[in-house]
Amino acid sequence: MTLNFYVSYLVPVSPEKLRRLEQEIARIANDPANDTFDLPRRLEIDMSMARLRARMEPERRRESAIMRSKPDSTEWWCPREGCGHCIALIKYGGYDGMSFDAQCKCGAEVYKEELPMSLDLYRMRTRRTDGVEVQRDAAG
């Protein structure tokens, strides 16, 4: 089994962009030319406003944690700029030596990825060089 970690967090929309989007929505809503009973035109206007409202939502990002191997352990660090927090650690010598935080100090959610494939297959499929192959013990 291959083990890896990633973080997920929200990126808020800048206040300037929010203000521009609100102005655009208000302009469309208050345009007298848009007061029409023509169904295709009305649907087009509603779709335009819905797209603008969707751009006001924060963006959810998912990034792979930065993996660092040491002689006796492997660590995963938060990839967010300026964070520098170790979110997961696995000690060599057993799967039981693993520990990870459910949430990073910066607020990002931490997720563990357990993939039922060899490390070589994982790296070939994802074209990445991280990940650690672990063996579950008989009790796990």
Stockholm file with secondary structure:
# STOCKHOLM 1.0

chainA/1-140         MTLNFYVSYLVPVSPEKLRRLEQEIARIANDPANDTFDLPRRLEIDMSMARLRARMEPERRRESAIMRSKPDSTEWWCPREGCGHCIALIKYGGYDGMSFDAQCKCGAEVYKEELPMSLDLYRMRTRRTDGVEVQRDAAG
#=GR chainA/1-140 SS CEEEEEEEEEECCCHHHHHHHHHHHHHHHHCGGGCCCCHHHHHHHHHHHHHHHHTTSCEEEEEECEEEECSSEEEEECCSTTTCCEEEEEETTCGGGEEECSBCTTSCEEEEEEESSCHHHHHHHHCCCCCEECCCCTTC
#=GC SS_cons         CEEEEEEEEEECCCHHHHHHHHHHHHHHHHCGGGCCCCHHHHHHHHHHHHHHHHTTSCEEEEEECEEEECSSEEEEECCSTTTCCEEEEEETTCGGGEEECSBCTTSCEEEEEEESSCHHHHHHHHCCCCCEECCCCTTC
//
